[in-house]
Amino acid sequence: MNLPPNDDPALSLDPKNGTRGPFSLLDDDAYAEWRDQKLKNAPVQAGDLMVEIKDPSHLTDTEIKAVRARIDHAGMCIYKGPALEGVEPSKDLVRALGHHFGLERLDQNPYADEDAITPLHVAAGEEAIEAGRKLYIPYTDRAINWHTDGYYNTNDRRICAMTLHCVRQAGGAGGENQVFDPEMAYLMMRERDPDMVAAFCKNGAMTIPGNDVDDHVQRGDVTGPVFSLNPGSGTLYMRYTARLRNIVWADDDATARAVAFMREILGGPHTFSHRLEAGEGLLCNNVLHTRTAFTDADEQAGQRLMLRARYLDRIRTLA
């Protein structure tokens, strides 16, 4: 099945289309105003992203405001709720948490459960073979490289927001997440060299080849920009992966410099690290993120278990 490219002109930031606004290379005044506010409100440490929540399924108005403020400033919030035993109550919690922020349209991907929420744990044996999960790093204990979720999706299935909720953390070492705000990546790149931004705004910037090794996933080549706009809101959308194989970048100098620049900044300043513990989670507008390798506990102690909900909606912020 061949899917169409991500070429909706209404979402394009390619300068040739004449787009205006803070993310347009043709609108320096709007960009400068946005940049100054972004830097003024930027978090300094991971603790600045955190909000204590007593009951994630029933947030108070004060808690909702605190979460929205962090997402408004950095695209993400780390919430710290009570640890709950059992998978099903936690799934209800994740779904209810999303409702507070206008997240209704869950992405039904091939490895999610019927309710479109994906349990992430080390898959082994017949379960892994039957589900096809043995092919994918999120279902292993290996490190996951920098990416935004759904970078292989087309525009009609943009992952605009996600929740990653910790039911159980690994019994051994590792399993730490790093996060990076895509808006900050855009800002830093534009300050360094606007030509790199222009390259990343072109529709042919990044191609993810079709899937031809997994019977559970039918996907053709997907070509599109790295930076584009979200429909309606005019906010920034980023699709990106730091993978080195099975990816085709546009063959020009500006794109090569932009790819190298991303590898330079990810892990540096404005990167935040946190090891989610039971009851904690990441709620975000699909920020750049990664995960370190980890050592799981034995089966009796329980495996590391995260619940991932991916949404076609974007979190409504204070603005």
C-alpha positions in Angstrom: 0.0 0.0 0.0 1.6 3.3 -1.1 0.7 6.2 1.1 0.7 9.8 -0.1 3.5 12.2 0.9 3.2 14.8 3.6 2.6 17.6 1.1 -0.4 19.5 2.4 0.3 23.1 1.3 -1.7 24.5 4.2 0.8 23.0 6.7 4.0 23.9 4.8 6.7 26.2 6.2 8.6 26.1 2.9 9.5 29.8 2.3 8.4 29.6 -1.3 4.8 29.2 -0.1 4.8 32.6 1.6 3.7 31.4 5.0 3.7 34.1 7.8 4.0 33.8 11.5 6.7 33.1 14.1 7.9 29.9 12.4 8.1 31.5 9.0 11.5 32.5 7.6 9.7 35.4 5.9 8.4 36.9 9.2 11.4 38.0 11.3 9.4 40.3 13.6 6.9 37.6 14.6 9.8 35.2 15.1 11.8 37.6 17.3 8.8 38.3 19.5 8.1 34.5 19.9 11.8 33.7 20.4 12.2 36.3 23.3 9.2 34.9 25.1 10.3 31.3 24.5 13.7 31.9 26.1 12.2 34.0 28.9 10.0 31.1 30.0 12.3 28.2 29.2 12.8 25.6 32.0 16.3 25.3 33.4 16.1 21.8 34.9 13.9 18.7 34.9 12.3 19.8 38.1 10.8 22.8 36.4 8.7 20.4 34.3 7.2 18.5 37.3 3.8 18.8 38.8 2.5 16.9 41.8 -0.9 15.4 41.1 -3.0 13.6 43.8 -5.3 11.8 41.3 -4.5 11.9 37.6 -8.0 10.8 36.7 -9.6 13.8 38.5 -7.3 16.8 38.4 -8.1 19.9 40.3 -8.3 23.3 38.5 -5.0 24.3 40.1 -3.3 21.1 38.9 -4.7 21.5 35.3 -3.4 25.1 35.2 0.1 24.0 36.5 0.3 21.2 33.8 -0.9 23.6 31.0 1.7 26.2 32.0 4.6 23.7 31.6 3.3 22.5 28.3 2.8 26.0 27.1 6.4 26.9 28.0 8.2 23.6 27.0 5.7 21.4 25.2 5.8 18.9 28.1 5.1 18.1 31.7 6.3 15.4 34.0 3.5 14.5 36.4 4.0 12.8 39.7 1.0 10.8 40.9 0.5 7.9 43.3 1.7 4.5 42.3 -1.2 2.2 41.4 -1.0 -1.6 41.1 -2.5 -3.4 38.1 -2.7 -2.6 34.4 -6.4 -1.9 33.8 -6.8 0.8 36.5 -3.7 2.6 35.1 -5.1 2.4 31.5 -8.3 4.1 32.7 -6.2 6.7 34.5 -4.2 7.4 31.3 -7.3 7.8 29.3 -8.9 10.1 31.9 -5.8 12.2 32.2 -5.9 12.9 28.4 -9.6 14.0 28.6 -8.6 16.9 30.9 -6.5 18.4 28.1 -8.8 17.8 25.1 -7.1 14.5 24.0 -9.8 12.3 22.6 -8.6 10.7 19.3 -6.2 7.9 20.2 -4.0 6.5 17.5 -4.8 2.9 16.8 -1.4 1.5 15.8 -0.7 -2.2 15.0 0.8 -3.0 18.4 -1.6 -1.2 20.7 -4.3 -3.1 22.5 -7.9 -2.9 21.4 -8.4 0.3 23.4 -5.5 1.9 21.5 -3.2 2.1 24.5 0.1 0.3 24.2 1.7 -1.6 27.0 5.5 -1.3 26.6 7.5 -4.1 28.1 10.1 -6.6 27.1 8.4 -9.0 24.7 9.8 -12.5 24.5 9.0 -16.0 23.2 5.8 -16.8 21.3 4.2 -13.5 22.3 6.9 -11.5 20.6 6.9 -13.7 17.5 3.1 -13.7 17.1 2.7 -10.0 17.6 5.7 -9.0 15.5 7.1 -7.0 18.5 10.5 -8.7 18.4 11.3 -6.4 15.5 10.9 -3.2 17.5 13.3 -1.7 20.1 10.5 -0.3 22.4 9.7 -4.0 23.2 13.3 -4.7 24.2 15.6 -3.6 27.0 17.9 -1.8 24.5 18.4 2.0 24.3 16.0 3.9 22.0 17.5 6.8 19.9 16.1 10.3 19.7 12.8 10.6 17.8 9.3 12.0 17.8 6.5 9.4 17.8 4.9 8.6 14.5 7.7 10.1 12.3 6.8 7.4 9.8 3.1 8.5 9.6 1.5 10.6 7.0 -0.4 13.9 7.7 -3.7 12.2 8.3 -2.2 10.3 11.2 0.0 12.9 12.8 0.9 12.1 16.4 0.4 15.4 18.0 0.4 14.4 21.7 1.3 11.5 23.9 1.3 10.2 27.4 3.9 7.8 28.8 2.8 6.5 32.1 5.0 4.3 34.4 3.2 1.4 36.0 6.5 -0.3 37.1 10.1 0.8 36.5 12.9 -1.6 35.8 14.1 -3.4 38.8 17.7 -2.9 37.8 19.6 0.1 36.4 18.7 2.2 33.4 15.4 3.1 31.8 15.9 6.8 32.0 14.2 9.1 29.5 15.7 12.3 28.0 13.4 14.9 26.4 13.9 17.9 24.2 11.4 20.6 23.1 11.0 20.7 19.3 10.3 24.4 19.5 13.7 24.9 21.2 15.4 22.8 18.4 13.8 25.1 15.8 14.9 28.2 17.7 18.5 27.0 18.1 18.7 26.0 14.5 17.3 29.2 13.2 19.7 31.2 15.4 22.6 29.2 14.0 21.7 29.1 10.3 18.2 29.8 8.8 19.2 27.9 5.7 19.2 24.7 7.8 15.6 25.5 8.8 14.6 26.1 5.2 16.0 22.7 4.3 14.1 21.0 7.1 10.9 22.7 5.9 11.0 21.2 2.4 8.6 18.4 1.6 11.4 16.2 0.4 13.6 16.6 3.5 13.1 13.2 5.1 11.9 9.8 3.7 11.2 6.7 5.7 11.3 3.7 3.4 8.3 1.4 3.4 8.0 -1.6 5.7 8.7 -4.8 3.9 9.9 -7.1 6.8 6.9 -7.1 9.2 3.6 -8.7 8.2 1.9 -6.8 11.0 2.6 -3.4 9.4 1.7 -2.4 5.8 3.4 0.9 5.0 4.8 2.5 1.9 7.5 5.1 1.6 6.6 8.3 3.6 8.3 11.5 2.5 7.8 14.9 4.2 9.3 17.8 6.0 10.9 17.8 9.4 9.3 21.2 10.4 5.7 22.0 9.4 2.6 23.6 11.0 -0.3 21.9 12.9 -3.6 22.5 11.1 -5.8 25.2 12.7 -3.4 26.3 15.5 -0.4 27.2 13.4 1.8 25.7 16.0 5.0 23.9 15.1 5.0 20.2 14.3 8.3 18.2 14.1 8.8 14.7 12.7 12.3 13.4 13.3 14.4 10.4 14.0 18.1 10.0 14.7 18.1 6.5 13.2 21.1 5.9 10.9 19.6 3.1 8.8 16.4 2.9 6.7 16.2 6.6 6.3 16.8 8.9 3.3 17.7 12.6 3.8 17.5 15.1 1.0 20.8 15.2 -0.9 22.0 18.8 -0.3 24.4 20.6 1.9 21.9 22.5 4.0 20.0 19.3 4.9 23.3 17.5 5.8 24.2 20.4 8.1 20.8 20.4 9.7 21.0 16.6 10.4 24.5 17.1 11.9 23.2 20.1 14.0 20.4 17.9 15.5 23.0 15.4 16.6 25.0 18.2 18.1 22.3 19.7 20.3 20.3 16.6 21.4 21.8 15.6 24.8 23.2 19.1 25.3 21.7 22.2 26.9 17.9 22.2 27.1 17.9 18.4 27.3 16.2 17.1 30.4 16.6 13.7 31.9 14.3 11.8 34.3 13.7 8.2 35.3 10.0 7.8 35.6 8.9 5.8 38.7 5.6 4.1 39.4 2.8 6.6 39.2 4.8 9.2 37.2 4.4 10.0 33.6 5.2 12.3 30.7 2.4 14.3 29.1 3.5 16.2 26.0 2.9 17.5 22.6 5.1 14.8 21.1 8.4 16.2 22.1 11.8 14.7 21.1 12.6 11.8 23.4 14.8 8.8 24.0 15.4 6.0 26.5 18.5 4.5 28.0 19.0 0.7 28.1 17.8 -1.0 31.2 18.2 -4.2 33.3 14.8 -5.7 34.1 14.0 -7.5 37.3 13.3 -11.2 37.4 9.7 -12.3 36.4 8.7 -12.8 40.0 9.5 -9.1 40.8 7.7 -7.9 37.7 8.9 -6.4 34.4 9.3 -2.7 33.6 5.9 -1.6 32.3 5.0 1.7 30.6 1.6 2.6 29.1 1.8 4.7 26.0 -1.2 6.7 24.6 -0.6 8.5 21.3 -3.1 11.1 20.1 -4.1 12.8 16.9 -5.1 15.8 19.0 -2.7 18.4 20.4 -2.9 19.5 24.0 -4.8 22.7 24.5 -2.5 25.1 26.4 -3.1 28.4 28.3 -2.8 30.4 25.1 
